[in-house]
């Protein structure tokens, strides 16, 4: 029965369904964040894609660590997993760059917060650049290279998620000292993404989350 489920048409169909379900779950949290009107979350539609690519690199990192620790894969399988992780990290790097670019004028407000700095530089350095450099054998190869890259990818993914959740609240707490006149609802009418429910026309002045109520 197990061999029948793993191979043939039924096995392939189950793999496709499992992959689609996994992609949905991996991106769902980020997609929910973009549906809010909080600072940063409401200014980009790329958080879901970023969470999806980050989940891919983290999942492969876990498989690499478990396979290496338990001796569950041969050298060829580990090599293929490492190449897959390299591609996943490269795609995550591209999506992360697009995410930062999509913030546009609101990126300085993010950089004014501690969590925002960790989000950008911590994720970029620990979660992307270091694992990519290790996988590309920059500085030479060693026995610890693969586990080190996997651990860095996992830590970077956790940093990404924690600081992504914490940054908007820090922007709101610090208020005008972070960004004068910053308002995620500016120019957005009711019904549009991130809009204040009271914005029903050009004559309505948006209520800034950073100003006085």
C-alpha positions in Angstrom: 0.0 0.0 0.0 2.7 2.5 0.9 4.6 1.8 -2.4 1.3 2.2 -4.3 0.7 5.6 -2.7 4.2 6.9 -3.3 4.4 5.9 -7.0 2.3 5.9 -10.1 -0.5 8.3 -11.0 -2.1 8.2 -7.5 1.3 9.0 -5.9 1.9 11.9 -8.2 -1.6 13.3 -7.7 -1.2 13.2 -3.9 2.2 15.0 -4.3 0.6 17.7 -6.4 -2.3 18.2 -3.9 0.2 18.2 -1.0 2.4 20.8 -2.7 -0.6 23.1 -3.4 -1.9 22.8 0.1 1.6 23.5 1.5 2.0 26.6 -0.7 -1.4 27.9 0.5 -0.6 27.4 4.2 2.9 28.9 3.8 1.6 32.1 2.1 -1.6 32.5 4.0 -0.2 34.3 7.1 1.5 36.9 5.0 -1.6 37.4 2.8 -3.7 38.0 6.0 -1.2 40.7 7.1 -1.5 42.6 3.8 -5.3 42.7 4.3 -5.0 44.9 7.4 -4.6 48.7 7.5 -1.5 48.6 9.7 1.7 50.5 8.7 3.9 48.6 6.3 1.5 45.6 6.1 -1.0 47.7 4.2 1.6 49.3 1.9 2.7 46.1 0.1 1.2 43.0 -1.4 4.5 41.1 -1.3 4.4 39.7 2.2 2.6 36.6 1.2 5.1 35.8 -1.6 8.0 36.6 0.8 6.6 34.2 3.5 6.1 31.5 0.8 9.7 31.7 -0.5 11.0 31.9 3.1 9.0 28.8 4.0 10.6 26.9 1.0 14.1 27.7 2.1 13.4 26.9 5.8 11.7 23.6 4.9 14.7 22.5 2.8 17.0 23.6 5.6 15.2 21.4 8.0 15.4 18.4 5.6 19.1 19.0 5.2 19.7 19.1 9.0 17.6 16.0 9.7 19.0 14.0 6.8 22.6 14.9 7.8 22.0 14.2 11.5 20.1 10.9 11.1 22.1 9.7 8.1 18.9 9.3 6.1 20.2 10.3 2.7 23.2 9.6 0.5 25.6 12.1 -0.8 23.7 12.5 -4.1 20.4 13.3 -2.3 22.1 15.8 0.0 23.7 17.5 -3.0 20.3 17.8 -4.8 18.7 19.2 -1.6 21.6 21.7 -1.3 21.0 22.9 -4.9 17.3 23.2 -4.2 18.1 25.3 -1.2 20.3 27.5 -3.2 17.5 28.2 -5.7 15.0 28.8 -2.9 17.3 31.3 -1.2 18.0 33.1 -4.5 14.3 33.4 -5.2 13.7 34.6 -1.6 16.4 37.2 -2.2 14.6 38.5 -5.3 11.2 38.6 -3.5 12.8 40.4 -0.5 14.2 43.1 -2.7 10.8 43.5 -4.4 9.2 43.7 -1.0 11.5 46.5 0.1 11.0 48.4 -3.1 7.2 48.1 -2.8 7.3 50.0 0.5 8.5 53.0 -1.4 8.3 56.2 0.6 7.4 54.3 3.8 10.7 52.4 3.9 12.4 55.3 6.0 9.6 54.9 8.6 10.4 51.2 8.9 14.2 51.9 9.2 13.6 54.3 12.0 12.4 51.5 14.3 14.6 48.8 15.9 12.5 45.9 14.7 12.5 47.4 11.2 16.3 47.5 11.2 16.5 43.9 12.3 13.8 42.9 9.8 15.8 44.3 6.9 19.5 43.8 7.9 19.0 40.7 10.0 17.0 38.9 7.4 19.3 40.1 4.5 22.6 39.2 6.2 21.8 36.1 8.4 18.9 34.6 6.4 20.1 35.2 2.8 23.6 36.5 2.2 25.4 34.1 4.6 23.6 30.9 3.5 24.0 31.8 -0.2 27.7 32.5 0.4 28.1 29.1 2.1 26.2 27.2 -0.6 28.3 28.9 -3.3 31.5 27.8 -1.4 32.7 31.4 -1.0 35.8 31.0 1.3 36.0 27.3 0.6 34.1 24.2 1.7 34.1 22.4 5.0 32.1 19.6 6.7 30.2 22.2 8.7 29.2 24.2 5.6 25.9 22.6 4.9 24.6 22.5 8.5 25.8 26.1 9.0 23.9 27.3 6.0 20.8 25.5 7.1 20.9 26.9 10.6 21.4 30.5 9.2 18.4 30.0 6.9 16.2 28.9 9.8 17.3 31.8 12.0 16.8 34.3 9.2 13.3 33.0 8.6 12.4 33.3 12.3 13.8 36.8 12.4 11.8 37.7 9.3 8.5 36.6 10.8 9.0 38.0 14.3 10.1 41.4 13.2 7.5 41.5 10.4 4.9 41.2 13.2 6.6 43.6 15.6 7.5 46.5 13.3 4.1 48.0 12.7 3.3 48.2 16.4 6.6 49.9 17.1 5.8 52.5 14.3 2.5 53.2 15.9 3.9 53.5 19.4 6.6 55.9 18.4 4.2 58.0 16.4 5.3 61.3 14.7 8.8 60.8 16.0 9.2 58.0 13.4 7.7 59.8 10.3 6.0 63.1 10.3 2.6 63.0 8.6 2.9 59.3 7.9 -0.5 57.9 7.4 -1.2 54.5 5.8 -4.7 55.7 4.9 -3.7 58.8 3.0 -5.4 59.0 -0.4 -7.3 55.7 0.1 -11.1 55.7 -0.1 -13.3 53.3 1.8 -13.3 49.9 0.2 -9.7 50.1 -1.1 -6.9 48.1 0.5 -5.7 49.7 3.8 -8.2 52.6 3.7 -9.8 54.2 6.7 -13.6 53.4 6.7 -14.3 57.1 6.9 -12.6 58.1 3.7 -15.5 58.4 1.4 -14.5 61.3 -0.7 -11.7 63.8 -1.5 -13.2 66.2 1.1 -12.6 63.8 3.9 -9.3 64.3 5.8 -7.7 60.9 6.6 -7.1 60.1 10.2 -3.4 59.3 10.7 -2.6 56.4 13.0 0.4 58.3 14.1 -1.3 61.6 14.9 -3.7 62.5 17.7 -7.0 60.8 17.7 
